[in-house]
Amino acid sequence: MTRLLVIVNHIESQPGLLTQWMIGENIEFDLRIGGVSRLPEPSALSAYDGLIMLGGGYMPDETDRAPWLEAEAALSRQALESDLPQFGICLGGQLIAHVNGGDVRARTGAPEKGHTWIDMTQAAAQDPVFSAIGDTAAFVESHVDRIVELPPEATLLATSTACRFQAFRIGNAWGTQFHPESTGHNIRNWDAEKLRELGFNKETLLERAAEHGEDSQRDAKALLTAFFDVVRNRRA
């Protein structure tokens, strides 16, 4: 059976629909919670077929607040060196960029919240994961930090009006700024006052979620299912 290591970095960035989709694909997963569960040593990645790193309210090098990020970075490096497929979401994607020489900045540029239109690059059409979706899709965003420069060897796969680096690939590693695992249910739990401080109206975000949610979930499932296929094909 295919087995994935899934790392949760923050209580507000849980696996969401990812859990349902992994079960539906008959994928076994080892869920580790940063700061609660001990992360495996990099050598232990040989027991897994892939790695997924979720989001969180930290910078990828903020090991004073989130000390497990050092171990998580080591896992990401080992996965890349061993060609083990990995998928990083928001903080997870920023971590992949950071450990490979990219530049990630805190509270930089315009924040993005709620369903946002993401445009795929020409390279995405040839990518084994991003070719599963069309030229544009609406995905949930929730970030104030961002990648401002990709690693030299990275391929840009997706962009948005407010954030240039929405998705990229390095070898068998994919990173996204957006949250394919999230839905309008996540938005319902967001703090309305904090959203106002960032320039967003919660009711407007919920209306947008109702409008785009079904298509967004379809595209998100296609995207992550394509990643699962990459994981399985590596074993074949």
Buried (B, 14 or more C-beta within 10 A) or exposed (E): EBBBBBBBBBEEBBBBBBBEBBEEBEBEBBBBBBBEEEBBEBEEBEEBBBBBBBBBBBBBBBBEEBEBBEBBBBBBBBBBEEEBBBBBBBBBBBBBBBBBEBBBEEEBBEBBBBBBEBEBBEBBEEBBBBBBBEEEBBBBBBBBBBBBBBBEEBBBBBBBEEBBBBBBBBBBBBBBBBBBBBBBEBBEEBEEEEBEEEEBEBEEBBBBBEEBBEEBBEBBBBBBBBBBBBBBEBEE
